[in-house]
């Protein structure tokens, strides 16, 4: 029997895309892809707050690199 694919809501998909963009800015700032991913995972609540506060991915990366 096939498993039913769980669909994410549009807001969650937007947050995921935003985090992917933050990752890119962190890498541009000198982090490795692995370091950027680990940092986002470890600080997911903080990054989620930045997303809902309306920061751009670039602004969020600058906050993280500060």
Buried (B, 14 or more C-beta within 10 A) or exposed (E): EEEEEEEEEEEEEEBEEBBEBBBBBBBEEEBEEEEBBEBBEEEEEBBBEBBEEEBBBBBBBBEBEE
